Amino acid sequence: MYTVTEYGLFKTYVAPKCFLCHSNSVSQRCPIDVFRYLDYRTFLETFYRTKKPHGYSYRKFSQRAHLRSPNYLKLVIEGKRNLTAAMASRFADACGLHGDAKEYFEKLVEFNQARSTEDRNRAYHQLTSFSRYRRAQKLEVAHGQYHSKWYLPAIRELAARTDFKNDPNWIAPRLLPPITSREAAQALELLLRLGLLQRDDTGRLFQGSPVLTTGPETKGLHIVSYHKSMMIKAAESIDIVAPSERDISSLTMCLGPGGLNKLKEQIQAFRNELIKLAETEPDPRQVVQLNIQLFPLSKRDDDQGESK
């Protein structure tokens, strides 16, 4: 009975089905559904790989996009070039995207290249306004709703208790800090609608699945907001939770690229051990939150344009 939420820098790939984007020309149809993507470079890479067996080339794409460089698409896919708004429009046309599909691609470029959290947040919400996005990204939308409030995952885990009561008045005061009975009732309604809580024949609520994971390092902005809120709660726990019921510690190290990768692998292995521990818990009584945070405090030499 546990929830795993991951986030990091990882290029999201969603294996597409063969949907066709709107087009007035059969020859210009896009062979994949752009609404299934949250990374425009991955979309472009998949588009090219889908067309390549039929004689497509980087040069042919450049001709359709009215580009001078024959390998500009390759540079964009590899992250060596970004797209301006005008160039994003030309790329969309070259991919055979029209109407809302073209508009979505342009917003996707804006979302991926946003430099500030505010700009990224605004672009993300624009993406979620597309009805075709909500149909294609049902799991992503569900994750967004699930992580919208800190107490939603907490209530889902609380349902693992053998004495759990489907009563907002019972749930609300048991959270730390307490929430209102109305908030608890709305949370139960959403968890049931998402299928994250289900009813048995007697009407008792239970977890729809013992594991809920966002997958390896999703890029959804709602996950970022969720982690930020949990970091704040970790700081607040220093003042409101007794030392005997918490563990706040840190470790500062100097590592090379190889050592950093090994450390991440050990963190992931440790997390898997904790998941196994939760699976074997005979009498779950209290919901706890464990945050594992690893981030740099200095720049690498190559980040500063220096030679190693």
PyMOL commands that set and color helices and strands:
alter all, ss='L'
color gray80, all
select helices_A, chain A and resi 26-28+34-36+40-54+58-64+72-77+85-94+100-113+117-128+131-136+138-146+151-158+168-174+181-193+221-240+243-245+257-279+301-304
alter helices_A, ss='H'
color red, helices_A
select strands_A, chain A and resi 2-4+197-199+205-207+211-213
alter strands_A, ss='S'
color yellow, strands_A
deselect
rebuild
show_as cartoon
